């Protein structure tokens, strides 16, 4: 018997990095197929334009795009919040077509008149602001390390029957803990959110999924980070007045292996995609 899709009011995903070798598009597609959201927030770095190459765009990456387009064809509201790896889209802020919209930041009205302030988060990154070339170089190195990590995991599991490794996560966490980057990022986001009377601040960018209440002298706020679909395979969900953090685990992986491909109306999705491209060219020319 086919399992029904979970009803979700809002989902927030970020740092998918479609177009890179580290992207876990198959797992993301399985997750997207398992839910039925009313609002979708793509919170930056969905397509990695920094490292985009025509020579690498697998079918699994295109299937993610097609699934999002399928939601749009059904009237699901989709906000694309720009990030640093897709920053070229920032000049198109305000572009709308149907239920799709490009924004640089977003404030959503939730239950009980609460407000969630949503943005990618790279505005707080000193490296991004002052040494963009260094950040881009680091991104290429990070993606290469993810590739090496994938090979090491295959050898560890298939040859030695050992568990998975995570070179990149250990390296990244050790560096960021040394400079207290994550804590500073979270505190800065909380400071600004509290000063603007928001109840939630929702970010991505640092690939560190988190849900925690931050209390300060002048107020408190719930800090939320959707993580990424490179290592953590995580997303934020809002339903019936509550936020939860979804993590793709081993049970999801088993279900993914048993999942049969769903039929989709490729023609209607293709027509919507072509229409979007036409509207986009007209409004940006």
Secondary structure as GFF3:
##gff-version 3
##sequence-region A 1 285
A	DSSP	beta_strand	6	13	.	.	.	ID=ss1
A	DSSP	alpha_helix	25	33	.	.	.	ID=ss2
A	DSSP	beta_strand	35	43	.	.	.	ID=ss3
A	DSSP	alpha_helix	59	73	.	.	.	ID=ss4
A	DSSP	beta_strand	77	81	.	.	.	ID=ss5
A	DSSP	three_ten_helix	87	92	.	.	.	ID=ss6
A	DSSP	beta_strand	96	97	.	.	.	ID=ss7
A	DSSP	beta_strand	100	103	.	.	.	ID=ss8
A	DSSP	beta_strand	106	109	.	.	.	ID=ss9
A	DSSP	three_ten_helix	111	113	.	.	.	ID=ss10
A	DSSP	beta_strand	115	118	.	.	.	ID=ss11
A	DSSP	three_ten_helix	122	124	.	.	.	ID=ss12
A	DSSP	alpha_helix	126	130	.	.	.	ID=ss13
A	DSSP	alpha_helix	132	158	.	.	.	ID=ss14
A	DSSP	alpha_helix	167	179	.	.	.	ID=ss15
A	DSSP	alpha_helix	181	195	.	.	.	ID=ss16
A	DSSP	beta_strand	200	203	.	.	.	ID=ss17
A	DSSP	beta_strand	210	216	.	.	.	ID=ss18
A	DSSP	beta_strand	219	225	.	.	.	ID=ss19
A	DSSP	beta_strand	234	239	.	.	.	ID=ss20
A	DSSP	beta_strand	242	247	.	.	.	ID=ss21
A	DSSP	alpha_helix	250	258	.	.	.	ID=ss22
A	DSSP	alpha_helix	266	284	.	.	.	ID=ss23
###
